[in-house]
Structure formats: C-alpha cells, structure tokens
Amino acid sequence: ELERVSITALLCIPVKNAISQVVGLCLLMNKPDGSSFTRGDQQLAEAFALFCGLGIHNTRMHEKAEVAMKRQRVALEVLSYHAVAKLDDAIRLSKCLVPSARYLKLNDFAFTDIGLSDDETLICAIKMFEDAGAFSAFKIDYTSFCRWLLSVKRNYRSVTYHNWRHALNVTQTMHAMLKSSTELRALNRLDKMALLIACLCHDLDHRGTDNKFSEADPLYSSSMLERHHFNQCIMLLSISGCDILSPLTQPQYECCIETIEKCILATDLERHFQV
C-alpha cells in the first residue's frame, strides 16, 4: 500500500523503552496541509514516541511480573503440600488430653524435654499457647492450630542443635519468664502469643550452619538466616488450614507480625556483638 502513496513528507522516530532499547518506530507521512514537518512536529512526535516506549516497557514488565507471580503461586502450592502436616494428624492431635502446666512442669526453668515423646512435646506447646490466652482471646480454631503446630515441627530439620526440641525449649523458657516476671505478666495476650510464635519459629528450616555459610546469602542483605526463618514462619501462617492469625483484626495482625519479625531478627548474634 505504501508503494501506491506519493510521499511528500516523512518523519520517522525510534520508539525506545526505559533502558533505551529500540522496540518500534513511529512513522508519520504527509501532513494534511501538504507542508513539510517542522522542528515542532519532530519534538511532538519524539514526546509521543517516548510515551509509547514507556507504555510498551511497562506492559511487558507487567506481563513478566504476572508470569513470575503465577510461577510463585505454583511453587508455593507445591511447597506447602510438602511442608504442611496432614489434616488427619491434626485431628488426632486435637483429640489428645492436655494436662495442666504444673503437671508438665512448664512453669519451671528446670524443665527438660528429655524423656518426652514427640507427641508430648506438641502437647506442651499447645498448653503454653492455651495459658497465654491464644484460644480464648482470639478464637483461634483448635484443629487449625494443631495443624500449624505439626507443620512447624515438620519444617525443622534433623540437625544436631537447631531442631524442633531446641525451639520447644526456647518457647518453654519464654513461657516460664512470662509466668514468673512481674513486668512480662503485664504484657497483653497478643504480645504473649506473638512472643511464643516467634520462639517456636525462630530457627525454622535451619541448615545447621551460621550466616557465613548460608545458601540464603544472596537473598537477604543482612541477618540472612534469621530473615529466612521469619519468611518460613510467614509462609506457614499464610497457608490455608494453618492460618491461625486469620481471626485477628488487621491492626492486631500487623502488630503481631511486627513483633514476631523483631524477635526473630533479634536472634542474630552478630547484632548482640555490635552492641
């Protein structure tokens, strides 16, 4: 068709994206009045080409972001399938008898998990959250809590020290402090629950090495392991069936997550050495 057109004036402007790559051409031919293109016409066309280039760039970036998000959702679904405990196991745990904290010696700093079965360690964790008012104050679904708890245990690796029982002992120490300290007893129930969650999750997916030898190094700028533990914690809290914080109001949820993050990141020993 262009061969049949008598071209009297032609203006061609490259269309570039945000990183100055040419992604197209803006071609203008034959002004209606038959005159030549002026400097003003060129500047107007350049401005329009710039607008088009940015629009194309943003559209492509948005498409790439959508694809990445879809891949992330699929990966999260696959990961959650392997990371989350089975519902049948949660139902079984929810039917177990939970003795008093005194019987379990949870209020005692001399508490030890030696001699406890895995199920008994889970019962201890349930009792600590019960004493903190998590179920009565925030209407957390008991079966969902049991499934979340089993999932937390499942996401601790079989390493020598930073394992599930270490997390339980840290949580029990916090529980004993909450019971014995006048200052800590003044904390509200939301703060107490957040502290217990942080203690129980503070070493999630620990590989048995410190920050200097962590595979998470490229992912975070500082406190690599601790940020990985926190992200694992948030992942479990976000999965359907384990979302124990879903009954909270938005302000309560934000406050709880902020406390959990601060507490887990504070376990980075390098921060203590810098004080």
Secondary structure, 3 states (H helix, E strand, C coil): CHHHCCCCCEEEEEEECCCCCEEEEEEEECCCCCCCCCHHHHHHHHHHHHHHHHHHHHHHHHHHHHHHHHHHHHHHHHHHHHHCCCHHHHHHHHCCCCCCHHHHCCCCCCCCCCCCCHHHHHHHHHHHHHHCCHHHHHCCCHHHHHHHHHHHHHCCCCCCCCCHHHHHHHHHHHHHHHHHCHHHHCCCHHHHHHHHHHHHHCCCCCCCCCHHHCCCHHHCCCCHHHHHHHHHHHHHHHCCCCCCCCCCCHHHHHHHHHHHHHHHHCCCHHHHHCC
